[in-house]
Amino acid sequence: MARRQLRFGRRRPNNRGLAFAAILFFLALTIAPPVKHYFTQRAQISALNSQLSADNSALEKARQELLLWQDPEYIKSQARERLHFVLPGERQYIVVDGATGTTKENSTQVATALTDGQPWYSRLIASISEAN
């Protein structure tokens, strides 16, 4: 009788685990692009919804302004304010500035005539020609 030797330390290669890992990898590769497109489209939808709500609020403001411009009294008030129109027989006074035209006594004409954006040599020549 031949003796059969038992080998406890060695295992046969398991192909089932390798096949299962390959199937999972294949499923991940096939599912990943549609999932990416789904999330991209959801982000686009939410951006378009926010833009739609902003456009609707701007449209509502424009409708309210249109109702204002249909009122003749509002048109008169805007013409007076923006275009400085007056009704016949009225006088309009426009106050530009409450201060008088006096300048500082310490400043000279040469210093006020020079601009800050010029290079130093241009300012030097301008100040010499101004002072004579």
C-alpha positions as CSV (number, residue, x, y, z in Angstrom):
1,M,0.0,0.0,0.0
2,A,1.2,3.4,-1.0
3,R,1.3,6.0,1.5
4,R,-0.3,9.2,0.8
5,Q,1.3,12.3,2.1
6,L,-0.8,15.1,3.5
7,R,0.4,18.6,2.9
8,F,-1.1,20.9,5.5
9,G,1.2,23.9,4.9
10,R,0.4,24.5,1.2
11,R,-2.7,25.8,-0.2
12,R,-4.0,25.7,-3.7
13,P,-4.4,29.0,-5.5
14,N,-7.9,30.3,-5.0
15,N,-9.3,31.6,-8.3
16,R,-12.7,32.6,-6.8
17,G,-11.3,35.6,-4.9
18,L,-9.4,36.8,-8.0
19,A,-12.6,36.4,-10.1
20,F,-14.6,38.3,-7.5
21,A,-12.1,41.2,-7.4
22,A,-12.1,41.4,-11.2
23,I,-15.9,41.6,-11.3
24,L,-15.9,44.3,-8.6
25,F,-13.3,46.3,-10.6
26,F,-15.2,45.9,-13.8
27,L,-18.4,47.1,-12.1
28,A,-16.6,50.1,-10.6
29,L,-15.3,51.1,-14.0
30,T,-18.7,50.8,-15.6
31,I,-20.6,52.6,-12.9
32,A,-18.1,55.5,-12.2
33,P,-18.8,57.7,-15.3
34,P,-22.6,57.7,-15.0
35,V,-22.3,58.6,-11.3
36,K,-19.9,61.4,-12.2
37,H,-22.3,62.7,-14.8
38,Y,-25.2,62.5,-12.4
39,F,-23.5,64.7,-9.8
40,T,-22.3,67.1,-12.5
41,Q,-25.8,67.5,-13.8
42,R,-27.2,67.9,-10.3
43,A,-24.8,70.8,-9.7
44,Q,-25.8,72.4,-13.0
45,I,-29.5,72.0,-12.1
46,S,-29.0,73.7,-8.7
47,A,-27.0,76.6,-10.4
48,L,-29.7,77.1,-13.0
49,N,-32.4,77.1,-10.2
50,S,-30.5,79.8,-8.3
51,Q,-30.1,81.8,-11.6
52,L,-33.8,81.4,-12.3
53,S,-34.8,82.7,-8.9
54,A,-32.5,85.7,-9.3
55,D,-33.9,86.4,-12.7
56,N,-37.5,86.2,-11.4
57,S,-36.7,88.7,-8.6
58,A,-35.1,91.1,-11.2
59,L,-38.2,90.7,-13.4
60,E,-40.5,91.5,-10.5
61,K,-38.4,94.6,-9.7
62,A,-38.6,95.7,-13.4
63,R,-42.4,95.2,-13.3
64,Q,-42.7,97.4,-10.2
65,E,-40.6,100.1,-11.9
66,L,-42.7,99.9,-15.0
67,L,-45.8,100.5,-12.9
68,L,-44.1,103.6,-11.4
69,W,-43.2,105.0,-14.8
70,Q,-46.9,104.7,-15.9
71,D,-47.8,107.3,-13.2
72,P,-47.6,110.9,-14.6
73,E,-46.7,112.3,-11.2
74,Y,-43.7,110.0,-10.9
75,I,-42.6,111.0,-14.4
76,K,-42.8,114.7,-13.4
77,S,-40.8,114.2,-10.3
78,Q,-38.1,112.3,-12.1
79,A,-37.9,114.9,-14.8
80,R,-37.4,117.6,-12.1
81,E,-34.8,115.6,-10.3
82,R,-32.8,114.1,-13.1
83,L,-33.2,116.6,-15.9
84,H,-33.7,119.7,-13.8
85,F,-37.0,120.6,-15.6
86,V,-39.2,123.3,-14.1
87,L,-42.9,124.2,-14.7
88,P,-43.7,127.5,-16.4
89,G,-43.4,130.3,-13.9
90,E,-41.1,128.5,-11.5
91,R,-37.5,129.4,-10.9
92,Q,-34.9,126.8,-10.2
93,Y,-31.8,127.4,-8.1
94,I,-28.9,124.9,-8.2
95,V,-26.4,125.1,-5.4
96,V,-23.2,123.5,-6.6
97,D,-21.1,123.9,-3.5
98,G,-21.6,125.9,-0.3
99,A,-17.9,126.8,0.0
100,T,-16.5,129.9,-1.7
101,G,-13.6,129.7,-4.2
102,T,-10.8,130.6,-1.8
103,T,-7.8,128.5,-1.7
104,K,-5.2,127.9,1.0
105,E,-2.9,130.9,1.5
106,N,0.1,128.6,2.1
107,S,-0.2,126.8,-1.3
108,T,1.4,128.3,-4.4
109,Q,0.2,128.1,-8.0
110,V,3.1,126.0,-9.0
111,A,2.3,123.3,-6.4
112,T,-1.4,123.1,-7.4
113,A,-0.6,123.0,-11.1
114,L,1.6,119.9,-10.9
115,T,0.1,116.5,-11.2
116,D,1.3,113.5,-9.1
117,G,1.3,111.0,-12.0
118,Q,4.2,112.6,-13.8
119,P,7.8,111.6,-13.4
120,W,10.0,113.8,-11.2
121,Y,11.9,115.3,-14.1
122,S,8.7,116.4,-15.8
123,R,7.5,118.0,-12.6
124,L,10.9,119.8,-12.2
125,I,10.8,121.2,-15.7
126,A,7.1,122.3,-15.2
127,S,7.8,124.0,-11.9
128,I,10.8,125.9,-13.4
129,S,8.8,127.1,-16.4
130,E,5.9,128.1,-14.1
131,A,8.1,130.0,-11.7
132,N,10.1,131.8,-14.6
